C-alpha cells in the first residue's frame, strides 16, 4: 500500500468499520488493515489507511467524530 497512511487505529473492529464507512461517505478512500491475531484476539489492532493526499481531511473528520476511545 504505497502512498497510503494510517489515520486511525483501535482494538475494536466494529468501531473501526463504522469510522471507515463514515470516511467513505465523505468521499475518502479508506481501507481496513486488520492486525489482530486470530489465535490471540487481545493482541494487535485494526487500522484505517487512506491515500496520503486525503490523510489530513480524514484526520480532521475523525477528530470531529469525537470518539471516546478506551485506553
PDB file of N, CA, C and O in Angstrom:
ATOM      1  N   UNK A   1       0.830  -1.170   0.000  1.00  0.00           N
ATOM      2  CA  UNK A   1       0.000   0.000   0.000  1.00  0.00           C
ATOM      3  C   UNK A   1       0.886   1.249   0.000  1.00  0.00           C
ATOM      4  O   UNK A   1       0.885   2.032   0.950  1.00  0.00           O
ATOM      5  N   UNK A   2       1.620   1.408  -1.060  1.00  0.00           N
ATOM      6  CA  UNK A   2       2.485   2.578  -1.183  1.00  0.00           C
ATOM      7  C   UNK A   2       1.635   3.837  -1.287  1.00  0.00           C
ATOM      8  O   UNK A   2       0.568   3.832  -1.900  1.00  0.00           O
ATOM      9  N   UNK A   3       2.123   4.916  -0.680  1.00  0.00           N
ATOM     10  CA  UNK A   3       1.448   6.210  -0.681  1.00  0.00           C
ATOM     11  C   UNK A   3       0.135   6.196   0.088  1.00  0.00           C
ATOM     12  O   UNK A   3      -0.733   7.031  -0.167  1.00  0.00           O
ATOM     13  N   UNK A   4      -0.025   5.278   1.013  1.00  0.00           N
ATOM     14  CA  UNK A   4      -1.172   5.252   1.909  1.00  0.00           C
ATOM     15  C   UNK A   4      -0.645   5.455   3.325  1.00  0.00           C
ATOM     16  O   UNK A   4       0.494   5.092   3.619  1.00  0.00           O
ATOM     17  N   UNK A   5      -1.443   6.018   4.185  1.00  0.00           N
ATOM     18  CA  UNK A   5      -1.027   6.279   5.552  1.00  0.00           C
ATOM     19  C   UNK A   5      -2.144   5.911   6.522  1.00  0.00           C
ATOM     20  O   UNK A   5      -3.324   5.948   6.175  1.00  0.00           O
ATOM     21  N   UNK A   6      -1.752   5.557   7.738  1.00  0.00           N
ATOM     22  CA  UNK A   6      -2.708   5.184   8.779  1.00  0.00           C
ATOM     23  C   UNK A   6      -3.250   6.444   9.444  1.00  0.00           C
ATOM     24  O   UNK A   6      -2.485   7.311   9.866  1.00  0.00           O
ATOM     25  N   UNK A   7      -4.578   6.539   9.533  1.00  0.00           N
ATOM     26  CA  UNK A   7      -5.202   7.706  10.156  1.00  0.00           C
ATOM     27  C   UNK A   7      -5.977   7.355  11.418  1.00  0.00           C
ATOM     28  O   UNK A   7      -6.383   8.250  12.158  1.00  0.00           O
ATOM     29  N   UNK A   8      -6.189   6.067  11.677  1.00  0.00           N
ATOM     30  CA  UNK A   8      -6.961   5.658  12.850  1.00  0.00           C
ATOM     31  C   UNK A   8      -6.598   4.233  13.209  1.00  0.00           C
ATOM     32  O   UNK A   8      -6.487   3.381  12.328  1.00  0.00           O
ATOM     33  N   UNK A   9      -6.410   3.962  14.501  1.00  0.00           N
ATOM     34  CA  UNK A   9      -6.182   2.595  14.972  1.00  0.00           C
ATOM     35  C   UNK A   9      -7.039   2.349  16.200  1.00  0.00           C
ATOM     36  O   UNK A   9      -7.326   3.269  16.966  1.00  0.00           O
ATOM     37  N   UNK A  10      -7.441   1.107  16.380  1.00  0.00           N
ATOM     38  CA  UNK A  10      -8.267   0.720  17.515  1.00  0.00           C
ATOM     39  C   UNK A  10      -8.174  -0.787  17.696  1.00  0.00           C
ATOM     40  O   UNK A  10      -7.764  -1.505  16.783  1.00  0.00           O
ATOM     41  N   UNK A  11      -8.551  -1.260  18.862  1.00  0.00           N
ATOM     42  CA  UNK A  11      -8.670  -2.700  19.092  1.00  0.00           C
ATOM     43  C   UNK A  11     -10.089  -3.168  18.800  1.00  0.00           C
ATOM     44  O   UNK A  11     -10.363  -4.368  18.794  1.00  0.00           O
ATOM     45  N   UNK A  12     -10.985  -2.225  18.559  1.00  0.00           N
ATOM     46  CA  UNK A  12     -12.396  -2.512  18.354  1.00  0.00           C
ATOM     47  C   UNK A  12     -12.700  -2.564  16.847  1.00  0.00           C
ATOM     48  O   UNK A  12     -12.727  -1.533  16.176  1.00  0.00           O
ATOM     49  N   UNK A  13     -12.925  -3.770  16.332  1.00  0.00           N
ATOM     50  CA  UNK A  13     -13.187  -3.943  14.897  1.00  0.00           C
ATOM     51  C   UNK A  13     -14.460  -3.230  14.448  1.00  0.00           C
ATOM     52  O   UNK A  13     -14.487  -2.619  13.380  1.00  0.00           O
ATOM     53  N   UNK A  14     -15.500  -3.306  15.251  1.00  0.00           N
ATOM     54  CA  UNK A  14     -16.780  -2.714  14.857  1.00  0.00           C
ATOM     55  C   UNK A  14     -16.671  -1.199  14.766  1.00  0.00           C
ATOM     56  O   UNK A  14     -17.138  -0.598  13.799  1.00  0.00           O
ATOM     57  N   UNK A  15     -16.056  -0.580  15.770  1.00  0.00           N
ATOM     58  CA  UNK A  15     -15.885   0.873  15.757  1.00  0.00           C
ATOM     59  C   UNK A  15     -15.047   1.295  14.541  1.00  0.00           C
ATOM     60  O   UNK A  15     -15.347   2.293  13.886  1.00  0.00           O
ATOM     61  N   UNK A  16     -14.011   0.534  14.255  1.00  0.00           N
ATOM     62  CA  UNK A  16     -13.159   0.855  13.117  1.00  0.00           C
ATOM     63  C   UNK A  16     -13.933   0.761  11.810  1.00  0.00           C
ATOM     64  O   UNK A  16     -13.769   1.601  10.926  1.00  0.00           O
ATOM     65  N   UNK A  17     -14.760  -0.242  11.689  1.00  0.00           N
ATOM     66  CA  UNK A  17     -15.586  -0.398  10.483  1.00  0.00           C
ATOM     67  C   UNK A  17     -16.555   0.777  10.333  1.00  0.00           C
ATOM     68  O   UNK A  17     -16.761   1.276   9.227  1.00  0.00           O
ATOM     69  N   UNK A  18     -17.142   1.214  11.437  1.00  0.00           N
ATOM     70  CA  UNK A  18     -18.058   2.360  11.384  1.00  0.00           C
ATOM     71  C   UNK A  18     -17.332   3.639  10.977  1.00  0.00           C
ATOM     72  O   UNK A  18     -17.860   4.426  10.190  1.00  0.00           O
ATOM     73  N   UNK A  19     -16.128   3.853  11.506  1.00  0.00           N
ATOM     74  CA  UNK A  19     -15.341   5.039  11.127  1.00  0.00           C
ATOM     75  C   UNK A  19     -14.982   4.973   9.644  1.00  0.00           C
ATOM     76  O   UNK A  19     -15.068   5.979   8.939  1.00  0.00           O
ATOM     77  N   UNK A  20     -14.579   3.793   9.168  1.00  0.00           N
ATOM     78  CA  UNK A  20     -14.250   3.632   7.744  1.00  0.00           C
ATOM     79  C   UNK A  20     -15.452   3.969   6.871  1.00  0.00           C
ATOM     80  O   UNK A  20     -15.317   4.659   5.860  1.00  0.00           O
ATOM     81  N   UNK A  21     -16.626   3.484   7.262  1.00  0.00           N
ATOM     82  CA  UNK A  21     -17.835   3.761   6.477  1.00  0.00           C
ATOM     83  C   UNK A  21     -18.147   5.254   6.439  1.00  0.00           C
ATOM     84  O   UNK A  21     -18.564   5.772   5.403  1.00  0.00           O
ATOM     85  N   UNK A  22     -17.948   5.949   7.559  1.00  0.00           N
ATOM     86  CA  UNK A  22     -18.162   7.401   7.593  1.00  0.00           C
ATOM     87  C   UNK A  22     -17.187   8.118   6.658  1.00  0.00           C
ATOM     88  O   UNK A  22     -17.569   9.060   5.964  1.00  0.00           O
ATOM     89  N   UNK A  23     -15.932   7.673   6.640  1.00  0.00           N
ATOM     90  CA  UNK A  23     -14.953   8.289   5.740  1.00  0.00           C
ATOM     91  C   UNK A  23     -15.353   8.077   4.279  1.00  0.00           C
ATOM     92  O   UNK A  23     -15.242   8.989   3.461  1.00  0.00           O
ATOM     93  N   UNK A  24     -15.809   6.888   3.964  1.00  0.00           N
ATOM     94  CA  UNK A  24     -16.232   6.590   2.587  1.00  0.00           C
ATOM     95  C   UNK A  24     -17.425   7.460   2.197  1.00  0.00           C
ATOM     96  O   UNK A  24     -17.501   7.943   1.068  1.00  0.00           O
ATOM     97  N   UNK A  25     -18.356   7.659   3.129  1.00  0.00           N
ATOM     98  CA  UNK A  25     -19.498   8.537   2.853  1.00  0.00           C
ATOM     99  C   UNK A  25     -19.054   9.972   2.569  1.00  0.00           C
ATOM    100  O   UNK A  25     -19.744  10.708   1.864  1.00  0.00           O
ATOM    101  N   UNK A  26     -17.916  10.365   3.111  1.00  0.00           N
ATOM    102  CA  UNK A  26     -17.370  11.704   2.880  1.00  0.00           C
ATOM    103  C   UNK A  26     -16.508  11.769   1.616  1.00  0.00           C
ATOM    104  O   UNK A  26     -15.916  12.807   1.320  1.00  0.00           O
ATOM    105  N   UNK A  27     -16.437  10.666   0.875  1.00  0.00           N
ATOM    106  CA  UNK A  27     -15.685  10.649  -0.377  1.00  0.00           C
ATOM    107  C   UNK A  27     -14.205  10.353  -0.204  1.00  0.00           C
ATOM    108  O   UNK A  27     -13.408  10.603  -1.108  1.00  0.00           O
ATOM    109  N   UNK A  28     -13.835   9.820   0.957  1.00  0.00           N
ATOM    110  CA  UNK A  28     -12.434   9.488   1.229  1.00  0.00           C
ATOM    111  C   UNK A  28     -12.238   7.995   1.015  1.00  0.00           C
ATOM    112  O   UNK A  28     -12.985   7.186   1.564  1.00  0.00           O
ATOM    113  N   UNK A  29     -11.239   7.626   0.221  1.00  0.00           N
ATOM    114  CA  UNK A  29     -10.926   6.217   0.005  1.00  0.00           C
ATOM    115  C   UNK A  29     -10.301   5.678   1.281  1.00  0.00           C
ATOM    116  O   UNK A  29      -9.238   6.143   1.694  1.00  0.00           O
ATOM    117  N   UNK A  30     -10.941   4.712   1.905  1.00  0.00           N
ATOM    118  CA  UNK A  30     -10.454   4.159   3.164  1.00  0.00           C
ATOM    119  C   UNK A  30     -10.523   2.635   3.117  1.00  0.00           C
ATOM    120  O   UNK A  30     -11.476   2.053   2.599  1.00  0.00           O
ATOM    121  N   UNK A  31      -9.485   2.004   3.674  1.00  0.00           N
ATOM    122  CA  UNK A  31      -9.444   0.544   3.768  1.00  0.00           C
ATOM    123  C   UNK A  31      -9.018   0.170   5.186  1.00  0.00           C
ATOM    124  O   UNK A  31      -8.341   0.936   5.870  1.00  0.00           O
ATOM    125  N   UNK A  32      -9.426  -1.013   5.607  1.00  0.00           N
ATOM    126  CA  UNK A  32      -9.071  -1.509   6.934  1.00  0.00           C
ATOM    127  C   UNK A  32      -7.936  -2.512   6.807  1.00  0.00           C
ATOM    128  O   UNK A  32      -7.941  -3.382   5.936  1.00  0.00           O
ATOM    129  N   UNK A  33      -6.962  -2.369   7.700  1.00  0.00           N
ATOM    130  CA  UNK A  33      -5.857  -3.309   7.810  1.00  0.00           C
ATOM    131  C   UNK A  33      -5.970  -3.954   9.188  1.00  0.00           C
ATOM    132  O   UNK A  33      -5.680  -3.320  10.202  1.00  0.00           O
ATOM    133  N   UNK A  34      -6.392  -5.215   9.218  1.00  0.00           N
ATOM    134  CA  UNK A  34      -6.652  -5.922  10.466  1.00  0.00           C
ATOM    135  C   UNK A  34      -5.390  -6.664  10.900  1.00  0.00           C
ATOM    136  O   UNK A  34      -4.959  -7.610  10.240  1.00  0.00           O
ATOM    137  N   UNK A  35      -4.800  -6.226  12.018  1.00  0.00           N
ATOM    138  CA  UNK A  35      -3.591  -6.852  12.545  1.00  0.00           C
ATOM    139  C   UNK A  35      -3.863  -7.592  13.848  1.00  0.00           C
ATOM    140  O   UNK A  35      -2.941  -7.845  14.624  1.00  0.00           O
ATOM    141  N   UNK A  36      -5.131  -7.942  14.091  1.00  0.00           N
ATOM    142  CA  UNK A  36      -5.476  -8.692  15.296  1.00  0.00           C
ATOM    143  C   UNK A  36      -5.175 -10.163  15.051  1.00  0.00           C
ATOM    144  O   UNK A  36      -5.590 -10.734  14.043  1.00  0.00           O
ATOM    145  N   UNK A  37      -4.451 -10.768  15.980  1.00  0.00           N
ATOM    146  CA  UNK A  37      -4.047 -12.162  15.888  1.00  0.00           C
ATOM    147  C   UNK A  37      -5.267 -13.058  16.061  1.00  0.00           C
ATOM    148  O   UNK A  37      -5.999 -12.928  17.042  1.00  0.00           O
ATOM    149  N   UNK A  38      -5.487 -13.950  15.130  1.00  0.00           N
ATOM    150  CA  UNK A  38      -6.641 -14.848  15.192  1.00  0.00           C
ATOM    151  C   UNK A  38      -6.585 -15.811  16.367  1.00  0.00           C
ATOM    152  O   UNK A  38      -7.627 -16.184  16.908  1.00  0.00           O
ATOM    153  N   UNK A  39      -5.392 -16.218  16.769  1.00  0.00           N
ATOM    154  CA  UNK A  39      -5.238 -17.142  17.888  1.00  0.00           C
ATOM    155  C   UNK A  39      -5.332 -16.438  19.238  1.00  0.00           C
ATOM    156  O   UNK A  39      -5.792 -17.015  20.224  1.00  0.00           O
ATOM    157  N   UNK A  40      -4.885 -15.171  19.264  1.00  0.00           N
ATOM    158  CA  UNK A  40      -4.896 -14.382  20.490  1.00  0.00           C
ATOM    159  C   UNK A  40      -5.557 -13.038  20.202  1.00  0.00           C
ATOM    160  O   UNK A  40      -4.857 -12.051  19.974  1.00  0.00           O
ATOM    161  N   UNK A  41      -6.889 -12.978  20.208  1.00  0.00           N
ATOM    162  CA  UNK A  41      -7.607 -11.767  19.796  1.00  0.00           C
ATOM    163  C   UNK A  41      -7.320 -10.522  20.631  1.00  0.00           C
ATOM    164  O   UNK A  41      -7.654  -9.414  20.210  1.00  0.00           O
ATOM    165  N   UNK A  42      -6.710 -10.679  21.802  1.00  0.00           N
ATOM    166  CA  UNK A  42      -6.393  -9.494  22.604  1.00  0.00           C
ATOM    167  C   UNK A  42      -5.117  -8.812  22.108  1.00  0.00           C
ATOM    168  O   UNK A  42      -4.784  -7.715  22.555  1.00  0.00           O
ATOM    169  N   UNK A  43      -4.410  -9.454  21.193  1.00  0.00           N
ATOM    170  CA  UNK A  43      -3.176  -8.888  20.653  1.00  0.00           C
ATOM    171  C   UNK A  43      -3.430  -8.254  19.295  1.00  0.00           C
ATOM    172  O   UNK A  43      -4.100  -8.844  18.448  1.00  0.00           O
ATOM    173  N   UNK A  44      -2.902  -7.065  19.086  1.00  0.00           N
ATOM    174  CA  UNK A  44      -2.988  -6.415  17.787  1.00  0.00           C
ATOM    175  C   UNK A  44      -4.033  -5.323  17.740  1.00  0.00           C
ATOM    176  O   UNK A  44      -4.772  -5.089  18.696  1.00  0.00           O
ATOM    177  N   UNK A  45      -4.071  -4.662  16.598  1.00  0.00           N
ATOM    178  CA  UNK A  45      -5.004  -3.563  16.373  1.00  0.00           C
ATOM    179  C   UNK A  45      -5.585  -3.639  14.973  1.00  0.00           C
ATOM    180  O   UNK A  45      -5.126  -4.399  14.121  1.00  0.00           O
ATOM    181  N   UNK A  46      -6.605  -2.830  14.766  1.00  0.00           N
ATOM    182  CA  UNK A  46      -7.216  -2.667  13.457  1.00  0.00           C
ATOM    183  C   UNK A  46      -6.960  -1.220  13.055  1.00  0.00           C
ATOM    184  O   UNK A  46      -7.196  -0.306  13.845  1.00  0.00           O
ATOM    185  N   UNK A  47      -6.477  -1.006  11.827  1.00  0.00           N
ATOM    186  CA  UNK A  47      -6.127   0.340  11.384  1.00  0.00           C
ATOM    187  C   UNK A  47      -6.907   0.722  10.135  1.00  0.00           C
ATOM    188  O   UNK A  47      -7.294  -0.136   9.341  1.00  0.00           O
ATOM    189  N   UNK A  48      -7.130   2.017   9.974  1.00  0.00           N
ATOM    190  CA  UNK A  48      -7.726   2.546   8.751  1.00  0.00           C
ATOM    191  C   UNK A  48      -6.619   3.284   7.999  1.00  0.00           C
ATOM    192  O   UNK A  48      -5.960   4.168   8.546  1.00  0.00           O
ATOM    193  N   UNK A  49      -6.433   2.912   6.756  1.00  0.00           N
ATOM    194  CA  UNK A  49      -5.457   3.570   5.896  1.00  0.00           C
ATOM    195  C   UNK A  49      -6.176   4.321   4.784  1.00  0.00           C
ATOM    196  O   UNK A  49      -7.193   3.868   4.259  1.00  0.00           O
ATOM    197  N   UNK A  50      -5.623   5.478   4.441  1.00  0.00           N
ATOM    198  CA  UNK A  50      -6.168   6.303   3.355  1.00  0.00           C
ATOM    199  C   UNK A  50      -5.005   6.779   2.492  1.00  0.00           C
ATOM    200  O   UNK A  50      -3.862   6.770   2.949  1.00  0.00           O
ATOM    201  N   UNK A  51      -5.272   7.194   1.254  1.00  0.00           N
ATOM    202  CA  UNK A  51      -4.207   7.763   0.436  1.00  0.00           C
ATOM    203  C   UNK A  51      -3.620   9.004   1.121  1.00  0.00           C
ATOM    204  O   UNK A  51      -4.341   9.765   1.766  1.00  0.00           O
ATOM    205  N   UNK A  52      -2.304   9.195   0.970  1.00  0.00           N
ATOM    206  CA  UNK A  52      -1.631  10.318   1.632  1.00  0.00           C
ATOM    207  C   UNK A  52      -2.282  11.659   1.317  1.00  0.00           C
ATOM    208  O   UNK A  52      -2.361  12.528   2.186  1.00  0.00           O
ATOM    209  N   UNK A  53      -2.748  11.836   0.080  1.00  0.00           N
ATOM    210  CA  UNK A  53      -3.333  13.126  -0.298  1.00  0.00           C
ATOM    211  C   UNK A  53      -4.693  13.373   0.357  1.00  0.00           C
ATOM    212  O   UNK A  53      -5.208  14.489   0.280  1.00  0.00           O
ATOM    213  N   UNK A  54      -5.288  12.364   0.996  1.00  0.00           N
ATOM    214  CA  UNK A  54      -6.560  12.525   1.699  1.00  0.00           C
ATOM    215  C   UNK A  54      -6.401  12.396   3.214  1.00  0.00           C
ATOM    216  O   UNK A  54      -7.390  12.454   3.944  1.00  0.00           O
ATOM    217  N   UNK A  55      -5.173  12.223   3.690  1.00  0.00           N
ATOM    218  CA  UNK A  55      -4.964  11.933   5.109  1.00  0.00           C
ATOM    219  C   UNK A  55      -5.350  13.097   6.023  1.00  0.00           C
ATOM    220  O   UNK A  55      -5.953  12.868   7.072  1.00  0.00           O
ATOM    221  N   UNK A  56      -5.027  14.315   5.661  1.00  0.00           N
ATOM    222  CA  UNK A  56      -5.362  15.455   6.516  1.00  0.00           C
ATOM    223  C   UNK A  56      -6.875  15.628   6.638  1.00  0.00           C
ATOM    224  O   UNK A  56      -7.390  15.889   7.725  1.00  0.00           O
ATOM    225  N   UNK A  57      -7.571  15.483   5.532  1.00  0.00           N
ATOM    226  CA  UNK A  57      -9.035  15.580   5.549  1.00  0.00           C
ATOM    227  C   UNK A  57      -9.626  14.466   6.414  1.00  0.00           C
ATOM    228  O   UNK A  57     -10.549  14.702   7.194  1.00  0.00           O
ATOM    229  N   UNK A  58      -9.094  13.262   6.272  1.00  0.00           N
ATOM    230  CA  UNK A  58      -9.596  12.127   7.051  1.00  0.00           C
ATOM    231  C   UNK A  58      -9.353  12.342   8.539  1.00  0.00           C
ATOM    232  O   UNK A  58     -10.241  12.077   9.349  1.00  0.00           O
ATOM    233  N   UNK A  59      -8.173  12.814   8.912  1.00  0.00           N
ATOM    234  CA  UNK A  59      -7.858  13.048  10.326  1.00  0.00           C
ATOM    235  C   UNK A  59      -8.777  14.105  10.926  1.00  0.00           C
ATOM    236  O   UNK A  59      -9.241  13.959  12.057  1.00  0.00           O
ATOM    237  N   UNK A  60      -9.038  15.160  10.177  1.00  0.00           N
ATOM    238  CA  UNK A  60      -9.934  16.208  10.670  1.00  0.00           C
ATOM    239  C   UNK A  60     -11.340  15.666  10.860  1.00  0.00           C
ATOM    240  O   UNK A  60     -12.004  15.991  11.844  1.00  0.00           O
ATOM    241  N   UNK A  61     -11.798  14.843   9.926  1.00  0.00           N
ATOM    242  CA  UNK A  61     -13.148  14.289  10.041  1.00  0.00           C
ATOM    243  C   UNK A  61     -13.236  13.330  11.221  1.00  0.00           C
ATOM    244  O   UNK A  61     -14.223  13.347  11.957  1.00  0.00           O
ATOM    245  N   UNK A  62     -12.223  12.496  11.412  1.00  0.00           N
ATOM    246  CA  UNK A  62     -12.214  11.549  12.531  1.00  0.00           C
ATOM    247  C   UNK A  62     -12.208  12.326  13.856  1.00  0.00           C
ATOM    248  O   UNK A  62     -12.907  11.956  14.799  1.00  0.00           O
ATOM    249  N   UNK A  63     -11.429  13.386  13.918  1.00  0.00           N
ATOM    250  CA  UNK A  63     -11.385  14.218  15.123  1.00  0.00           C
ATOM    251  C   UNK A  63     -12.753  14.829  15.397  1.00  0.00           C
ATOM    252  O   UNK A  63     -13.161  14.944  16.553  1.00  0.00           O
ATOM    253  N   UNK A  64     -13.459  15.217  14.349  1.00  0.00           N
ATOM    254  CA  UNK A  64     -14.790  15.825  14.504  1.00  0.00           C
ATOM    255  C   UNK A  64     -15.815  14.794  14.987  1.00  0.00           C
ATOM    256  O   UNK A  64     -16.838  15.171  15.558  1.00  0.00           O
ATOM    257  N   UNK A  65     -15.558  13.506  14.767  1.00  0.00           N
ATOM    258  CA  UNK A  65     -16.483  12.476  15.250  1.00  0.00           C
ATOM    259  C   UNK A  65     -16.475  12.381  16.766  1.00  0.00           C
ATOM    260  O   UNK A  65     -17.405  11.837  17.361  1.00  0.00           O
ATOM    261  N   UNK A  66     -15.420  12.912  17.401  1.00  0.00           N
ATOM    262  CA  UNK A  66     -15.323  12.981  18.856  1.00  0.00           C
ATOM    263  C   UNK A  66     -15.513  11.602  19.489  1.00  0.00           C
ATOM    264  O   UNK A  66     -16.382  11.411  20.340  1.00  0.00           O
ATOM    265  N   UNK A  67     -14.695  10.652  19.063  1.00  0.00           N
ATOM    266  CA  UNK A  67     -14.766   9.294  19.586  1.00  0.00           C
ATOM    267  C   UNK A  67     -14.115   9.232  20.958  1.00  0.00           C
ATOM    268  O   UNK A  67     -13.031   9.778  21.166  1.00  0.00           O
ATOM    269  N   UNK A  68     -14.770   8.578  21.876  1.00  0.00           N
ATOM    270  CA  UNK A  68     -14.212   8.386  23.210  1.00  0.00           C
ATOM    271  C   UNK A  68     -13.569   7.006  23.256  1.00  0.00           C
ATOM    272  O   UNK A  68     -14.159   6.047  23.755  1.00  0.00           O
ATOM    273  N   UNK A  69     -12.357   6.921  22.731  1.00  0.00           N
ATOM    274  CA  UNK A  69     -11.644   5.648  22.662  1.00  0.00           C
ATOM    275  C   UNK A  69     -11.139   5.248  24.033  1.00  0.00           C
ATOM    276  O   UNK A  69     -10.636   6.078  24.790  1.00  0.00           O
ATOM    277  N   UNK A  70     -11.276   3.978  24.344  1.00  0.00           N
ATOM    278  CA  UNK A  70     -10.762   3.459  25.609  1.00  0.00           C
ATOM    279  C   UNK A  70      -9.259   3.287  25.496  1.00  0.00           C
ATOM    280  O   UNK A  70      -8.757   3.023  24.403  1.00  0.00           O
ATOM    281  N   UNK A  71      -8.516   3.429  26.606  1.00  0.00           N
ATOM    282  CA  UNK A  71      -7.057   3.252  26.552  1.00  0.00           C
ATOM    283  C   UNK A  71      -6.665   1.830  26.258  1.00  0.00           C
ATOM    284  O   UNK A  71      -5.476   1.521  26.180  1.00  0.00           O
TER     285      UNK A  71
END
